[in-house]
């Protein structure tokens, strides 16, 4: 469903998920400092981490996926850099988050360090 090379970002700050398309697009612009029309997916979790909304632009309009867990919480990845407003992840990681599988921190750090040293 989601292309493997699509950019996906997890917002580091938990949100009140009562907002919809325009509210989340505003958060992408103002808080994440990104373009909501870029085609990237933006994931937002509520304070108790039992709900997630994913916003993306598909060239014709905004799409919104909303998932609520009946039991348990999502395993939300933590930011590696202080002050970061979002964390880039891969499609496979997003699928594991939505299935409730915890992502290993060591794997995230290794990839982040490798990506940072490649420049």
N, C-alpha and C positions, 0 to 999 in steps of 0.2 A: 504494500500500500504506500509506503514512504520510500522514495528513492534513497539508496545507500549514501549518496553524496550530498544530500540535502543538509543545510546548516540547521542545527538544533541548539537552542540555548535554554538553560534552566535559570530562572530568576532566583537570585540568592535570598532576596527578602520575601518572606511569606506575605500573602495578599488577602484582602477581603475579596472573595470571589463572587460577590453579588453583581459586580460590574460585568458588562458584556463586551461586544465587539469594539465599540468606540472607546470605552473605558480602558480596556486592555491595550488597544492600539496607542492610546495616550501614555500608558505606562511604558510601553516599548520606546516611544519617542523621548519622553521626559526623564525617565528613571534609568532605563537600560542604554539610552543614547544610541539607539539603533533605528533602522527604517522598517516599520511594520509592513511596508509594501515590497520588501526585498525577496519574499518567497521563503524566508527562513521560518522555522517553527519556534515559537516561544512558549515555554512551559511555566505555569504559575501554580504554586501550591498554597493551600490555606494554612492557617496557624497550626491546626492539629494534624496536618499532613494526611488527612483521609480523603481529600478532594484535590483534583488537578484540572486545570483548564489549559488547553493548547490552542494557540491562535496562529493562523497563517493566512497568507494571501495567495490565492491560486490563479491569478491573472484576471479573474472576473469578479472577485469579491472575497470578503473575509470568510474563513471557515473556523469553526469553534468546536473542539472536542471537549466534553466534560465527563469526567469519571468520578464516581463516589464509591469508596469502599464500604462494604457493609460491616466488615470487621478488620481490625488492624490499621496500619498506616503505610504510606509509601516510604520507601527508603530514598530520601532526597539526598543527592550528592552535595557535599560541602565545598565551599569555595577554597581554592588553594592560595589565592592572593588576598591579603587584607584589602577591603574596600571594593572588591570586584562586585559588580552588580549582576553579572550573569556568568554561567559556566557553559562552555561549549561541550556538547556530548555527541556521540554517534548514534545512528538509528538503532543499532543493536542494543546500546545502553538504554535508550528510551524504551524499547520493548521490554527490557528486563525491569526497569522501574515500574512500568505499567502492570507487569505481572507480579510485582512485589518482591523481586529478587534484589538483594543488596549488592551494590557494586563494590568491588575491592578497591580500597584507597591506594594501595601500592601500585596497582595498574594505572590508575588515573595520574599519579605523580610521575611515573616513568614516562608516560606519553607526553605529559605537559612539559617535563624537562627536556625530552627529546625534541619536541616542537620548538621550544624556546631556544635551544642551542643550535638549531638548524639555520637560523638567520644570519 
